[in-house]
């Protein structure tokens, strides 16, 4: 039992650091944000630009989303993050030419050129691995040699005050899903299939319509789930600040 608990703990710790953080490679290293750093957002909603960076610079990085899926993800982030924070995303800033030099200055220049008060930087990254896995057909009465592809997706966000260059808020959303498929051709009734790990609350799998498109669907499903988790993480921090602000006003 002790060995099993240790193994589970090791797997969870690995999952929490895969893929590794990439945000500092783009915005640099800043002091840890506190709830008090959100005070500038209390009285007004500032003009905000959204910059979504699809990072593929890590050695084991998964392929980036197809252009259409990336556009949908950006729209999803624009909508969900505006609901989580008191900001209005007025401008989508293209990420062409943005490089991970650990310097926030080029990002601030992009925002200043568009007369933005705040810049919301979102870095999307993912890691994948594929390995042999026995897959079962029907009610586990038959099995076939197959393959499992694991995808770990990460969305990291930093809300930046363009005037001062200060990072007001940071957050992240992580998600993992697996794609199972048999090696033998022509098995289409149960496969390919995508499962969240751990399973989603409704326990519902995803069924890609084709084997060829299944890896891309895995990346889309996992990254979209990471976007939801990122929005919830940022919203939680904002609500904590508002609660703290309310308590202070009552004292």
ZIBEL-V834312 format. One record per residue. N is the residue number from 1. RES is the residue in three letters. PHI is phi in radians with two decimals (NA if undefined). PSI is psi in whole degrees, 0 to 359 (none if undefined). BURIAL is + if it has 24 or more other C-alpha atoms within 12 Angstrom, else -. Layout:
N&RES&PHI&PSI&BURIAL ; N&RES&PHI&PSI&BURIAL
This chain:
1&UNK&NA&318&- ; 2&UNK&-1.07&318&- ; 3&UNK&-1.10&319&- ; 4&UNK&-1.12&316&- ; 5&UNK&-1.08&319&- ; 6&UNK&-1.13&321&- ; 7&UNK&-1.14&316&- ; 8&UNK&-1.07&317&- ; 9&UNK&-1.09&322&- ; 10&UNK&-1.14&317&- ; 11&UNK&-1.10&318&- ; 12&UNK&-1.15&321&- ; 13&UNK&-1.18&324&- ; 14&UNK&-1.16&318&- ; 15&UNK&-1.09&327&+ ; 16&UNK&-1.33&348&- ; 17&UNK&-2.08&12&- ; 18&UNK&-2.11&122&+ ; 19&UNK&-1.30&162&+ ; 20&UNK&-1.21&157&+ ; 21&UNK&-1.06&139&+ ; 22&UNK&-2.10&355&+ ; 23&UNK&-1.07&315&+ ; 24&UNK&-1.10&336&+ ; 25&UNK&-1.16&341&+ ; 26&UNK&-1.88&322&+ ; 27&UNK&-1.83&353&+ ; 28&UNK&1.47&179&+ ; 29&UNK&-1.69&127&- ; 30&UNK&-2.25&161&- ; 31&UNK&-0.98&149&- ; 32&UNK&-1.04&129&- ; 33&UNK&-1.18&142&- ; 34&UNK&-2.03&168&- ; 35&UNK&-1.08&327&+ ; 36&UNK&-1.11&336&- ; 37&UNK&-1.18&346&- ; 38&UNK&-1.49&359&+ ; 39&UNK&-0.95&323&- ; 40&UNK&-1.04&340&+ ; 41&UNK&-1.56&358&+ ; 42&UNK&-1.20&322&- ; 43&UNK&-1.77&346&- ; 44&UNK&-2.71&161&- ; 45&UNK&-1.78&115&- ; 46&UNK&-1.53&156&+ ; 47&UNK&-1.18&127&+ ; 48&UNK&-2.21&136&+ ; 49&UNK&-1.81&141&+ ; 50&UNK&-1.90&123&+ ; 51&UNK&-2.08&112&+ ; 52&UNK&-1.86&121&+ ; 53&UNK&-1.93&121&+ ; 54&UNK&-1.58&101&+ ; 55&UNK&-1.51&132&+ ; 56&UNK&-2.41&29&+ ; 57&UNK&-1.52&342&+ ; 58&UNK&-1.21&151&- ; 59&UNK&-1.07&325&- ; 60&UNK&-1.85&25&- ; 61&UNK&-1.17&143&+ ; 62&UNK&-1.37&160&+ ; 63&UNK&-1.02&146&+ ; 64&UNK&-1.26&165&+ ; 65&UNK&-1.14&150&+ ; 66&UNK&-1.01&157&- ; 67&UNK&-0.95&315&- ; 68&UNK&-1.12&319&- ; 69&UNK&-1.19&324&- ; 70&UNK&-1.13&321&+ ; 71&UNK&-1.12&318&- ; 72&UNK&-1.14&320&- ; 73&UNK&-1.09&317&+ ; 74&UNK&-1.07&318&+ ; 75&UNK&-1.10&320&- ; 76&UNK&-1.10&316&+ ; 77&UNK&-1.11&317&+ ; 78&UNK&-1.01&317&+ ; 79&UNK&-1.29&312&- ; 80&UNK&-1.22&321&+ ; 81&UNK&-1.25&328&+ ; 82&UNK&-1.17&333&+ ; 83&UNK&-1.40&337&- ; 84&UNK&-1.55&335&+ ; 85&UNK&-2.26&157&+ ; 86&UNK&-1.42&59&+ ; 87&UNK&-2.27&158&+ ; 88&UNK&-2.10&113&+ ; 89&UNK&-1.37&104&+ ; 90&UNK&-1.60&334&+ ; 91&UNK&-2.40&136&+ ; 92&UNK&-1.68&119&+ ; 93&UNK&-1.68&123&+ ; 94&UNK&-1.09&146&- ; 95&UNK&-1.68&3&+ ; 96&UNK&-1.03&131&- ; 97&UNK&1.53&352&- ; 98&UNK&-1.36&128&+ ; 99&UNK&-2.20&153&+ ; 100&UNK&-1.43&75&+ ; 101&UNK&-1.73&2&- ; 102&UNK&1.22&22&- ; 103&UNK&-2.20&122&- ; 104&UNK&-1.39&344&+ ; 105&UNK&-0.98&313&+ ; 106&UNK&-1.06&328&+ ; 107&UNK&-1.22&321&+ ; 108&UNK&-1.12&323&+ ; 109&UNK&-1.13&321&- ; 110&UNK&-1.06&318&+ ; 111&UNK&-1.25&319&+ ; 112&UNK&-1.12&324&+ ; 113&UNK&-1.11&340&- ; 114&UNK&-1.90&12&- ; 115&UNK&1.02&44&- ; 116&UNK&-1.65&145&+ ; 117&UNK&-1.52&327&+ ; 118&UNK&-2.30&153&+ ; 119&UNK&-2.23&124&+ ; 120&UNK&-1.80&108&+ ; 121&UNK&-1.71&127&+ ; 122&UNK&-2.14&124&+ ; 123&UNK&-1.90&122&+ ; 124&UNK&-1.82&128&+ ; 125&UNK&-2.49&159&+ ; 126&UNK&-2.71&154&+ ; 127&UNK&-2.27&143&+ ; 128&UNK&-2.35&153&+ ; 129&UNK&-2.60&149&- ; 130&UNK&-2.26&141&- ; 131&UNK&-2.70&161&- ; 132&UNK&-1.11&144&- ; 133&UNK&-2.72&130&- ; 134&UNK&-1.23&130&- ; 135&UNK&-1.97&146&+ ; 136&UNK&-1.87&147&+ ; 137&UNK&-1.95&141&- ; 138&UNK&1.10&218&- ; 139&UNK&-1.55&54&- ; 140&UNK&1.04&25&- ; 141&UNK&-1.52&338&- ; 142&UNK&-2.34&152&- ; 143&UNK&-2.32&159&- ; 144&UNK&-2.45&149&- ; 145&UNK&-1.11&138&- ; 146&UNK&-2.58&190&+ ; 147&UNK&-2.30&145&+ ; 148&UNK&-2.11&132&+ ; 149&UNK&-1.97&122&+ ; 150&UNK&-1.67&137&+ ; 151&UNK&-2.22&124&+ ; 152&UNK&-1.92&122&+ ; 153&UNK&-2.04&145&+ ; 154&UNK&-2.41&130&+ ; 155&UNK&-2.08&123&+ ; 156&UNK&-2.06&142&+ ; 157&UNK&-2.30&146&+ ; 158&UNK&-2.38&127&+ ; 159&UNK&-1.69&121&+ ; 160&UNK&-2.06&135&+ ; 161&UNK&-1.38&114&+ ; 162&UNK&-1.13&325&+ ; 163&UNK&-1.19&317&- ; 164&UNK&-1.74&341&- ; 165&UNK&1.37&8&+ ; 166&UNK&-1.39&141&+ ; 167&UNK&-1.51&111&+ ; 168&UNK&-1.43&329&+ ; 169&UNK&-2.74&141&+ ; 170&UNK&-2.26&153&+ ; 171&UNK&-2.82&168&+ ; 172&UNK&-2.63&157&+ ; 173&UNK&-2.38&127&+ ; 174&UNK&-2.05&147&+ ; 175&UNK&-2.62&152&+ ; 176&UNK&-2.40&140&+ ; 177&UNK&-2.57&161&+ ; 178&UNK&-2.19&148&+ ; 179&UNK&-2.03&120&+ ; 180&UNK&-1.89&140&+ ; 181&UNK&-2.71&146&+ ; 182&UNK&-1.38&156&+ ; 183&UNK&-1.35&329&- ; 184&UNK&-1.25&139&- ; 185&UNK&-1.33&161&- ; 186&UNK&1.48&5&- ; 187&UNK&-1.69&99&- ; 188&UNK&-2.04&355&- ; 189&UNK&-1.32&320&- ; 190&UNK&-1.98&347&+ ; 191&UNK&-2.35&158&+ ; 192&UNK&-1.26&156&+ ; 193&UNK&-2.46&142&+ ; 194&UNK&-2.03&133&+ ; 195&UNK&-2.21&138&+ ; 196&UNK&-1.26&147&+ ; 197&UNK&-2.24&115&+ ; 198&UNK&-1.16&167&- ; 199&UNK&-1.03&146&- ; 200&UNK&-1.16&160&- ; 201&UNK&-0.96&325&- ; 202&UNK&-1.50&355&- ; 203&UNK&1.12&20&- ; 204&UNK&-1.55&129&- ; 205&UNK&-1.46&171&+ ; 206&UNK&-1.98&138&+ ; 207&UNK&-2.02&97&+ ; 208&UNK&-1.05&140&+ ; 209&UNK&-1.23&336&- ; 210&UNK&-2.40&155&- ; 211&UNK&-1.18&322&+ ; 212&UNK&-1.13&322&- ; 213&UNK&-1.57&358&- ; 214&UNK&-1.08&315&+ ; 215&UNK&-1.03&319&+ ; 216&UNK&-1.15&321&+ ; 217&UNK&-1.13&323&+ ; 218&UNK&-1.01&315&+ ; 219&UNK&-1.16&320&+ ; 220&UNK&-1.16&312&+ ; 221&UNK&-1.06&315&+ ; 222&UNK&-1.21&318&+ ; 223&UNK&-1.19&323&+ ; 224&UNK&-1.12&323&+ ; 225&UNK&-1.18&321&+ ; 226&UNK&-1.07&324&+ ; 227&UNK&-1.10&318&+ ; 228&UNK&-1.10&319&+ ; 229&UNK&-1.20&324&+ ; 230&UNK&-1.11&314&+ ; 231&UNK&-1.05&319&+ ; 232&UNK&-1.17&322&+ ; 233&UNK&-1.14&315&+ ; 234&UNK&-1.17&320&+ ; 235&UNK&-1.11&319&+ ; 236&UNK&-1.03&315&- ; 237&UNK&-1.12&318&+ ; 238&UNK&-1.12&318&+ ; 239&UNK&-1.16&325&- ; 240&UNK&-1.09&318&- ; 241&UNK&-1.11&315&+ ; 242&UNK&-1.10&322&- ; 243&UNK&-1.14&316&- ; 244&UNK&-1.09&320&- ; 245&UNK&-1.10&318&- ; 246&UNK&-1.13&316&- ; 247&UNK&-1.07&318&- ; 248&UNK&-1.13&324&- ; 249&UNK&-1.22&340&- ; 250&UNK&-1.57&350&- ; 251&UNK&-1.50&none&-
